[in-house]
Amino acid sequence: MLEVDVPSFRATKDITIEADVIEEVARFIGYNTIQPKLPEVTVRYAEPDVVTQFEKRTLGLLCGPMSYAETHRHIWFDADWLNQLGYDPGKTITLKNPAAAGMDRLRTTLIPSMLASVDLNRHHYDKFELLEIGSVFSPGKFDDPSQAEKRNLALTLAAPGRKAAHEDALLRRLKTDLETFAHQLLNAHLAFKPADPAFPWEHEAKTASISIHNKTIGRLTAAPTACKRRIDEHLAAWSIAIAEINLSSAVSCRLDEKKLLPVPVYPCIDVDFSVLADAQRRYADIEKTLGKYDHPLLTRLVFMDSYEGGSVPAGQRSFTFRATIADSHRTLTEEDIQDFRTSFIEFLARNKLILRT
């Protein structure tokens, strides 16, 4: 051990800490006589965080070719904004030292922040697509405190137009974007099921839960007129489609492999049908009815579009479905196609679904 006394005339100037003494020794020895050597350290390999990597891929897809603009908001609720929306989040995690008054409750959903972003951007753009990935917090006791924090994805489409057709168009676009997201990043298929509105921003007839493999990961809806008027009377002239997904849960649903179906040997035929039903009748109810139809040539039956107004009678909605028919042993004839059409139309009539002509 070496003891060093610093002269008084140096102690009051540039020799105050251990490093200064070392520097003096090195200067006397000569810097050019010291052999450079890197320090020895122990480095551990850290697995990349799955959710973080997934968030980067999500932003790359949605903010790239799909043209969404990313927004960033605070991780706490604004009490004044919640009052304007008419929403009480219930029990939340509360900050002891909030940034400002009324901002002491950590958010449990991203949608209020999204609606605030819509209100700001509508003054500058004719239409827009917004995205936010952020943390939400659940109150309660957890074995690991980090379990209280989840990462959510919120998507919003907004455009002028107050008619039901405008809302439906945005919902179809948003649903398509979500399905693309699931296919590209999760290698999975999303299921949309009717759900009762649980928040002020959810439409009573246009709200659905989003699930993968029977595991609910989010919700999809259109903002009702009452909610838009709470924000601003002029916003009632806009249509807003909203979705929120729990990314932390979605990652656990990802499939690593997906087997492709073999290419059919004989060609398939697509046959479209448009039917009229009561406007209040949910698509899920019609889908359940169509699920009972069975035909040896039918390989797929999917919903294509819905429409109200124009030539459609008041109080009714037009639903378009596409039936794919094929035979694995031969090419279909015109007689096969007509027999299928006749059989399907008779089934529709028995179930009070009027074929639109």
LINGIPE-V816131 format. One record per residue. RES is the residue in one small letter. OMEGA is omega in whole degrees, -180 to 180 (NA if undefined). Layout:
res=RES omega=OMEGA
res=RES omega=OMEGA
This chain:
res=m omega=-177
res=l omega=176
res=e omega=-176
res=v omega=174
res=d omega=-179
res=v omega=177
res=p omega=-176
res=s omega=-178
res=f omega=175
res=r omega=-176
res=a omega=-179
res=t omega=-178
res=k omega=-171
res=d omega=177
res=i omega=-177
res=t omega=-177
res=i omega=-177
res=e omega=-178
res=a omega=179
res=d omega=178
res=v omega=179
res=i omega=179
res=e omega=179
res=e omega=179
res=v omega=-180
res=a omega=-179
res=r omega=179
res=f omega=179
res=i omega=-176
res=g omega=-177
res=y omega=-177
res=n omega=178
res=t omega=-178
res=i omega=-180
res=q omega=179
res=p omega=179
res=k omega=179
res=l omega=178
res=p omega=177
res=e omega=-180
res=v omega=176
res=t omega=-178
res=v omega=177
res=r omega=176
res=y omega=179
res=a omega=177
res=e omega=178
res=p omega=180
res=d omega=-174
res=v omega=-177
res=v omega=179
res=t omega=178
res=q omega=180
res=f omega=178
res=e omega=179
res=k omega=179
res=r omega=178
res=t omega=178
res=l omega=179
res=g omega=-180
res=l omega=-172
res=l omega=-179
res=c omega=178
res=g omega=-177
res=p omega=-177
res=m omega=165
res=s omega=175
res=y omega=176
res=a omega=-177
res=e omega=176
res=t omega=177
res=h omega=179
res=r omega=179
res=h omega=-179
res=i omega=177
res=w omega=176
res=f omega=169
res=d omega=-174
res=a omega=180
res=d omega=-180
res=w omega=177
res=l omega=178
res=n omega=179
res=q omega=178
res=l omega=-176
res=g omega=-176
res=y omega=173
res=d omega=-176
res=p omega=-179
res=g omega=-178
res=k omega=179
res=t omega=171
res=i omega=-175
res=t omega=179
res=l omega=178
res=k omega=-179
res=n omega=-178
res=p omega=-180
res=a omega=179
res=a omega=179
res=a omega=180
res=g omega=-179
res=m omega=-175
res=d omega=-177
res=r omega=178
res=l omega=-173
res=r omega=176
res=t omega=178
res=t omega=-180
res=l omega=-169
res=i omega=177
res=p omega=177
res=s omega=179
res=m omega=180
res=l omega=175
res=a omega=178
res=s omega=177
res=v omega=-179
res=d omega=179
res=l omega=-172
res=n omega=-177
res=r omega=179
res=h omega=-173
res=h omega=-176
res=y omega=178
res=d omega=176
res=k omega=-177
res=f omega=177
res=e omega=-177
res=l omega=-180
res=l omega=171
res=e omega=170
res=i omega=-177
res=g omega=-178
res=s omega=170
res=v omega=-171
res=f omega=-180
res=s omega=177
res=p omega=179
res=g omega=-180
res=k omega=-180
res=f omega=176
res=d omega=177
res=d omega=-178
res=p omega=-180
res=s omega=179
res=q omega=179
res=a omega=-178
res=e omega=176
res=k omega=178
res=r omega=-178
res=n omega=174
res=l omega=176
res=a omega=178
res=l omega=179
res=t omega=171
res=l omega=-180
res=a omega=-180
res=a omega=177
res=p omega=179
res=g omega=-176
res=r omega=-177
res=k omega=179
res=a omega=-180
res=a omega=178
res=h omega=177
res=e omega=-178
res=d omega=180
res=a omega=179
res=l omega=179
res=l omega=178
res=r omega=179
res=r omega=-178
res=l omega=178
res=k omega=178
res=t omega=179
res=d omega=179
res=l omega=179
res=e omega=177
res=t omega=177
res=f omega=-178
res=a omega=-179
res=h omega=-175
res=q omega=-171
res=l omega=-178
res=l omega=-177
res=n omega=-175
res=a omega=180
res=h omega=178
res=l omega=174
res=a omega=179
res=f omega=-179
res=k omega=179
res=p omega=-180
res=a omega=176
res=d omega=179
res=p omega=-179
res=a omega=-178
res=f omega=-179
res=p omega=-178
res=w omega=-180
res=e omega=-179
res=h omega=-176
res=e omega=-178
res=a omega=-176
res=k omega=178
res=t omega=-179
res=a omega=171
res=s omega=-180
res=i omega=-178
res=s omega=174
res=i omega=180
res=h omega=179
res=n omega=176
res=k omega=-178
res=t omega=-179
res=i omega=-179
res=g omega=-178
res=r omega=180
res=l omega=-179
res=t omega=171
res=a omega=-178
res=a omega=180
res=p omega=-178
res=t omega=-179
res=a omega=179
res=c omega=-179
res=k omega=179
res=r omega=175
res=r omega=179
res=i omega=179
res=d omega=-179
res=e omega=-179
res=h omega=-179
res=l omega=178
res=a omega=178
res=a omega=179
res=w omega=170
res=s omega=-177
res=i omega=175
res=a omega=-173
res=i omega=173
res=a omega=176
res=e omega=-178
res=i omega=175
res=n omega=-177
res=l omega=180
res=s omega=177
res=s omega=-178
res=a omega=-179
res=v omega=-178
res=s omega=-180
res=c omega=-175
res=r omega=177
res=l omega=-179
res=d omega=-177
res=e omega=177
res=k omega=-179
res=k omega=179
res=l omega=177
res=l omega=179
res=p omega=179
res=v omega=-179
res=p omega=178
res=v omega=-180
res=y omega=-173
res=p omega=175
res=c omega=180
res=i omega=175
res=d omega=179
res=v omega=-178
res=d omega=177
res=f omega=174
res=s omega=-177
res=v omega=177
res=l omega=178
res=a omega=178
res=d omega=-176
res=a omega=-180
res=q omega=-179
res=r omega=-178
res=r omega=178
res=y omega=-178
res=a omega=179
res=d omega=178
res=i omega=179
res=e omega=179
res=k omega=178
res=t omega=-179
res=l omega=179
res=g omega=179
res=k omega=-178
res=y omega=-179
res=d omega=179
res=h omega=-176
res=p omega=-179
res=l omega=-175
res=l omega=178
res=t omega=-178
res=r omega=177
res=l omega=-174
res=v omega=175
res=f omega=-178
res=m omega=-173
res=d omega=173
res=s omega=-174
res=y omega=174
res=e omega=179
res=g omega=-179
res=g omega=-179
res=s omega=179
res=v omega=-178
res=p omega=180
res=a omega=-180
res=g omega=179
res=q omega=178
res=r omega=178
res=s omega=178
res=f omega=179
res=t omega=180
res=f omega=177
res=r omega=177
res=a omega=176
res=t omega=-178
res=i omega=180
res=a omega=174
res=d omega=-175
res=s omega=-176
res=h omega=-177
res=r omega=174
res=t omega=-179
res=l omega=177
res=t omega=177
res=e omega=178
res=e omega=177
res=d omega=-178
res=i omega=-180
res=q omega=178
res=d omega=178
res=f omega=-180
res=r omega=-179
res=t omega=-179
res=s omega=-177
res=f omega=179
res=i omega=177
res=e omega=177
res=f omega=179
res=l omega=-179
res=a omega=180
res=r omega=-178
res=n omega=174
res=k omega=173
res=l omega=-173
res=i omega=178
res=l omega=180
res=r omega=-179
res=t omega=NA
